[in-house]
Amino acid sequence: MFPYRDENPTILTPYVTVGIVVVTCLVWLFYQRAGMDPGMTQSVCDLGVIPGRLFGYPPEPIMTQRGPVTLCPDAVGGWHTILTSIFLHGGWFHLIGNMLFLWVFGNNIEDAMGHARFVGFYLLCGVLAALAQIMMQRSSPVPMVGASGAISGIMGAYLVLYPKARVHMLIFLGFFITTITVPAYIVLLYWLFLQALGSLPALTGAASGGGVAFLAHVGGFVAGFVLIKLFAKSELVEAHKRRRMVEVHRRRPW
């Protein structure tokens, strides 16, 4: 299931949301060479966050189909990579999926707190999400990249502010594609359930599946859910709700 739009009009022009999408895409195209090596591997090793390096663990080989491989053997790492990793991605699908979720949910959260606060909220959720994953896998030699943790924070905030907003979803059933429209809380809670389910192997000490940082997703969601009340401006939230009510009545005059 993929959201492609919501019925939740905004008051402010989402300059920051658009800016984050543009900057992230430019980083992918020009710094990460659109996924082509050597730029791709170098970018992930230099600016992706590697938990083991942060805590001084020596690089250890991991098993792959080609045998044991040491990832990023020359990477120095550093705590700054928790921030830089937010703007890197591991592939086209990773990038497009994240930017789609950011666009659908981010503009409304920016609308509720203003542009400057939204920058801080986005980055803080991304950092807290990364820390949730790092602290549970301190010795991991695998680089972690992606905006998923920060966007998860936006989704947690959306659940608090706009749980009943209608979200339009694409549903893929094999070769058949259809659409449904459901309240946001169904989309967000279902997504959170899947992330929590995926994080169970890491919580039990088993290897994480598929290289997906599920704990970062859960951590980011919880961070956004908790922090939104500190970042949101009541006057903007109320103005947003009034605008939404006008739109609802315009579409459903009865």
One Martini backbone bead per residue (centre of mass of N, CA, C, O) as a GRO file, in nm:
protein
  254
    1MET     BB    1   0.096   0.036   0.022
    2PHE     BB    2   0.031   0.374  -0.116
    3PRO     BB    3   0.048   0.697  -0.073
    4TYR     BB    4  -0.063   0.997  -0.282
    5ARG     BB    5  -0.292   1.140  -0.098
    6ASP     BB    6  -0.472   1.405   0.071
    7GLU     BB    7  -0.753   1.552   0.266
    8ASN     BB    8  -0.539   1.827   0.349
    9PRO     BB    9  -0.524   2.136   0.361
   10THR     BB   10  -0.328   2.426   0.319
   11ILE     BB   11  -0.181   2.744   0.401
   12LEU     BB   12   0.104   2.698   0.360
   13THR     BB   13   0.388   2.699   0.194
   14PRO     BB   14   0.601   2.407   0.146
   15TYR     BB   15   0.916   2.484   0.137
   16VAL     BB   16   1.063   2.263   0.306
   17THR     BB   17   0.953   2.011   0.179
   18VAL     BB   18   1.054   2.077  -0.102
   19GLY     BB   19   1.352   2.121  -0.024
   20ILE     BB   20   1.408   1.834   0.076
   21VAL     BB   21   1.346   1.691  -0.186
   22VAL     BB   22   1.553   1.836  -0.360
   23VAL     BB   23   1.812   1.781  -0.198
   24THR     BB   24   1.790   1.471  -0.191
   25CYS     BB   25   1.793   1.434  -0.501
   26LEU     BB   26   2.066   1.574  -0.552
   27VAL     BB   27   2.236   1.386  -0.384
   28TRP     BB   28   2.167   1.132  -0.546
   29LEU     BB   29   2.260   1.230  -0.835
   30PHE     BB   30   2.557   1.370  -0.758
   31TYR     BB   31   2.681   1.215  -0.505
   32GLN     BB   32   2.552   0.909  -0.561
   33ARG     BB   33   2.512   0.859  -0.873
   34ALA     BB   34   2.234   0.709  -0.885
   35GLY     BB   35   2.381   0.426  -0.769
   36MET     BB   36   2.671   0.453  -0.877
   37ASP     BB   37   2.977   0.341  -0.915
   38PRO     BB   38   3.171   0.478  -0.660
   39GLY     BB   39   2.975   0.689  -0.532
   40MET     BB   40   2.782   0.519  -0.364
   41THR     BB   41   2.975   0.374  -0.168
   42GLN     BB   42   3.125   0.627  -0.069
   43SER     BB   43   2.882   0.776   0.056
   44VAL     BB   44   2.799   0.559   0.264
   45CYS     BB   45   3.079   0.543   0.410
   46ASP     BB   46   3.115   0.855   0.479
   47LEU     BB   47   2.781   0.941   0.562
   48GLY     BB   48   2.709   0.700   0.695
   49VAL     BB   49   2.589   0.518   0.968
   50ILE     BB   50   2.818   0.335   1.189
   51PRO     BB   51   2.789   0.195   1.484
   52GLY     BB   52   3.070   0.058   1.535
   53ARG     BB   53   3.237   0.323   1.493
   54LEU     BB   54   3.118   0.495   1.723
   55PHE     BB   55   3.220   0.251   1.945
   56GLY     BB   56   3.504   0.110   1.839
   57TYR     BB   57   3.460  -0.114   1.645
   58PRO     BB   58   3.581  -0.339   1.456
   59PRO     BB   59   3.586  -0.446   1.148
   60GLU     BB   60   3.348  -0.682   1.027
   61PRO     BB   61   3.254  -0.942   0.864
   62ILE     BB   62   3.005  -1.035   0.631
   63MET     BB   63   2.763  -1.233   0.500
   64THR     BB   64   2.748  -1.340   0.165
   65GLN     BB   65   2.716  -1.482  -0.144
   66ARG     BB   66   3.049  -1.429  -0.167
   67GLY     BB   67   3.094  -1.405   0.128
   68PRO     BB   68   3.307  -1.248   0.316
   69VAL     BB   69   3.256  -0.893   0.407
   70THR     BB   70   3.404  -0.573   0.432
   71LEU     BB   71   3.265  -0.285   0.530
   72CYS     BB   72   3.411  -0.004   0.510
   73PRO     BB   73   3.732  -0.023   0.602
   74ASP     BB   74   3.803   0.314   0.585
   75ALA     BB   75   3.605   0.416   0.776
   76VAL     BB   76   3.559   0.656   1.033
   77GLY     BB   77   3.337   0.830   1.104
   78GLY     BB   78   3.074   0.981   1.306
   79TRP     BB   79   2.827   1.173   1.457
   80HIS     BB   80   2.752   1.339   1.196
   81THR     BB   81   2.619   1.092   1.036
   82ILE     BB   82   2.334   1.112   1.154
   83LEU     BB   83   2.267   1.353   0.967
   84THR     BB   84   2.373   1.279   0.677
   85SER     BB   85   2.205   1.009   0.640
   86ILE     BB   86   1.923   1.145   0.580
   87PHE     BB   87   2.030   1.226   0.264
   88LEU     BB   88   2.050   0.922   0.208
   89HIS     BB   89   2.047   0.635  -0.027
   90GLY     BB   90   2.004   0.287  -0.159
   91GLY     BB   91   1.777   0.369  -0.380
   92TRP     BB   92   1.517   0.437  -0.578
   93PHE     BB   93   1.290   0.319  -0.402
   94HIS     BB   94   1.378   0.451  -0.140
   95LEU     BB   95   1.351   0.744  -0.236
   96ILE     BB   96   1.059   0.752  -0.351
   97GLY     BB   97   0.911   0.654  -0.100
   98ASN     BB   98   1.002   0.879   0.093
   99MET     BB   99   0.909   1.129  -0.077
  100LEU     BB  100   0.611   1.053  -0.082
  101PHE     BB  101   0.559   1.057   0.223
  102LEU     BB  102   0.657   1.344   0.268
  103TRP     BB  103   0.449   1.488   0.086
  104VAL     BB  104   0.182   1.388   0.211
  105PHE     BB  105   0.265   1.465   0.533
  106GLY     BB  106   0.458   1.721   0.559
  107ASN     BB  107   0.288   1.977   0.485
  108ASN     BB  108   0.098   1.963   0.740
  109ILE     BB  109   0.323   1.990   0.955
  110GLU     BB  110   0.434   2.257   0.858
  111ASP     BB  111   0.157   2.404   0.894
  112ALA     BB  112   0.164   2.360   1.227
  113MET     BB  113   0.478   2.520   1.272
  114GLY     BB  114   0.640   2.603   1.046
  115HIS     BB  115   0.940   2.626   0.892
  116ALA     BB  116   1.164   2.630   1.113
  117ARG     BB  117   1.049   2.406   1.297
  118PHE     BB  118   1.049   2.183   1.082
  119VAL     BB  119   1.347   2.147   1.056
  120GLY     BB  120   1.398   2.060   1.351
  121PHE     BB  121   1.198   1.824   1.357
  122TYR     BB  122   1.316   1.651   1.131
  123LEU     BB  123   1.605   1.619   1.246
  124LEU     BB  124   1.534   1.511   1.528
  125CYS     BB  125   1.384   1.258   1.436
  126GLY     BB  126   1.625   1.140   1.280
  127VAL     BB  127   1.817   1.114   1.521
  128LEU     BB  128   1.636   0.944   1.712
  129ALA     BB  129   1.600   0.711   1.518
  130ALA     BB  130   1.898   0.632   1.492
  131LEU     BB  131   1.946   0.580   1.798
  132ALA     BB  132   1.750   0.342   1.826
  133GLN     BB  133   1.925   0.158   1.644
  134ILE     BB  134   2.211   0.189   1.759
  135MET     BB  135   2.160   0.096   2.063
  136MET     BB  136   2.078  -0.207   1.957
  137GLN     BB  137   2.347  -0.190   1.732
  138ARG     BB  138   2.654  -0.110   1.818
  139SER     BB  139   2.833  -0.332   1.630
  140SER     BB  140   2.749  -0.256   1.359
  141PRO     BB  141   2.883  -0.255   1.009
  142VAL     BB  142   2.626  -0.124   0.892
  143PRO     BB  143   2.513   0.106   0.701
  144MET     BB  144   2.301   0.397   0.758
  145VAL     BB  145   2.025   0.511   0.552
  146GLY     BB  146   1.787   0.771   0.547
  147ALA     BB  147   1.455   0.935   0.589
  148SER     BB  148   1.262   0.746   0.752
  149GLY     BB  149   1.283   0.851   1.046
  150ALA     BB  150   1.184   1.141   0.995
  151ILE     BB  151   0.914   1.054   0.856
  152SER     BB  152   0.805   0.900   1.096
  153GLY     BB  153   0.768   1.154   1.269
  154ILE     BB  154   0.554   1.278   1.086
  155MET     BB  155   0.350   1.045   1.122
  156GLY     BB  156   0.315   1.074   1.427
  157ALA     BB  157   0.208   1.367   1.410
  158TYR     BB  158  -0.036   1.310   1.228
  159LEU     BB  159  -0.188   1.129   1.428
  160VAL     BB  160  -0.242   1.359   1.630
  161LEU     BB  161  -0.372   1.589   1.433
  162TYR     BB  162  -0.492   1.382   1.168
  163PRO     BB  163  -0.659   1.097   1.199
  164LYS     BB  164  -0.926   1.167   0.989
  165ALA     BB  165  -0.786   1.199   0.746
  166ARG     BB  166  -0.790   1.149   0.412
  167VAL     BB  167  -0.642   0.866   0.237
  168HIS     BB  168  -0.483   0.783  -0.059
  169MET     BB  169  -0.452   0.451  -0.202
  170LEU     BB  170  -0.233   0.213  -0.327
  171ILE     BB  171  -0.312  -0.116  -0.461
  172PHE     BB  172  -0.126  -0.422  -0.482
  173LEU     BB  173  -0.248  -0.712  -0.690
  174GLY     BB  174  -0.018  -0.779  -0.851
  175PHE     BB  175  -0.142  -0.668  -1.162
  176PHE     BB  176  -0.338  -0.526  -0.973
  177ILE     BB  177  -0.479  -0.189  -0.948
  178THR     BB  178  -0.590   0.009  -0.671
  179THR     BB  179  -0.817   0.217  -0.476
  180ILE     BB  180  -0.824   0.389  -0.155
  181THR     BB  181  -1.011   0.540   0.124
  182VAL     BB  182  -0.874   0.645   0.440
  183PRO     BB  183  -0.801   0.694   0.741
  184ALA     BB  184  -0.503   0.778   0.877
  185TYR     BB  185  -0.495   0.581   1.124
  186ILE     BB  186  -0.488   0.323   0.955
  187VAL     BB  187  -0.228   0.367   0.803
  188LEU     BB  188  -0.035   0.430   1.049
  189LEU     BB  189  -0.089   0.180   1.230
  190TYR     BB  190  -0.020  -0.032   1.021
  191TRP     BB  191   0.267   0.061   0.973
  192LEU     BB  192   0.363   0.035   1.267
  193PHE     BB  193   0.312  -0.266   1.293
  194LEU     BB  194   0.519  -0.354   1.077
  195GLN     BB  195   0.768  -0.230   1.217
  196ALA     BB  196   0.745  -0.383   1.485
  197LEU     BB  197   0.765  -0.661   1.357
  198GLY     BB  198   1.047  -0.610   1.217
  199SER     BB  199   1.203  -0.550   1.507
  200LEU     BB  200   1.217  -0.823   1.665
  201PRO     BB  201   1.495  -0.943   1.590
  202ALA     BB  202   1.664  -0.709   1.719
  203LEU     BB  203   1.541  -0.739   2.012
  204THR     BB  204   1.646  -1.060   2.020
  205GLY     BB  205   1.942  -1.057   1.856
  206ALA     BB  206   1.889  -1.080   1.574
  207ALA     BB  207   1.900  -1.051   1.258
  208SER     BB  208   1.823  -0.828   1.041
  209GLY     BB  209   1.590  -0.774   0.790
  210GLY     BB  210   1.694  -0.655   0.473
  211GLY     BB  211   1.828  -0.378   0.595
  212VAL     BB  212   1.604  -0.270   0.781
  213ALA     BB  213   1.531   0.008   1.005
  214PHE     BB  214   1.286  -0.049   1.217
  215LEU     BB  215   1.370   0.099   1.478
  216ALA     BB  216   1.382   0.378   1.347
  217HIS     BB  217   1.086   0.395   1.275
  218VAL     BB  218   0.973   0.370   1.559
  219GLY     BB  219   1.138   0.597   1.691
  220GLY     BB  220   1.036   0.826   1.506
  221PHE     BB  221   0.736   0.801   1.564
  222VAL     BB  222   0.751   0.852   1.869
  223ALA     BB  223   0.887   1.125   1.853
  224GLY     BB  224   0.661   1.271   1.693
  225PHE     BB  225   0.427   1.210   1.888
  226VAL     BB  226   0.564   1.369   2.131
  227LEU     BB  227   0.679   1.651   1.991
  228ILE     BB  228   0.441   1.806   1.854
  229LYS     BB  229   0.343   1.982   2.101
  230LEU     BB  230   0.614   2.155   2.101
  231PHE     BB  231   0.602   2.258   1.784
  232ALA     BB  232   0.329   2.339   1.769
  233LYS     BB  233   0.096   2.588   1.664
  234SER     BB  234  -0.209   2.670   1.765
  235GLU     BB  235  -0.289   2.880   1.544
  236LEU     BB  236  -0.223   2.691   1.303
  237VAL     BB  237  -0.400   2.451   1.374
  238GLU     BB  238  -0.669   2.605   1.376
  239ALA     BB  239  -0.653   2.716   1.088
  240HIS     BB  240  -0.636   2.441   0.956
  241LYS     BB  241  -0.910   2.329   1.058
  242ARG     BB  242  -1.086   2.546   0.924
  243ARG     BB  243  -0.999   2.484   0.635
  244ARG     BB  244  -1.093   2.189   0.639
  245MET     BB  245  -1.394   2.241   0.695
  246VAL     BB  246  -1.450   2.400   0.441
  247GLU     BB  247  -1.377   2.168   0.245
  248VAL     BB  248  -1.581   1.962   0.346
  249HIS     BB  249  -1.837   2.138   0.290
  250ARG     BB  250  -1.786   2.177  -0.011
  251ARG     BB  251  -1.801   1.863  -0.079
  252ARG     BB  252  -2.033   1.836   0.176
  253PRO     BB  253  -2.309   2.026   0.208
  254TRP     BB  254  -2.484   1.829   0.405
   0.00000   0.00000   0.00000
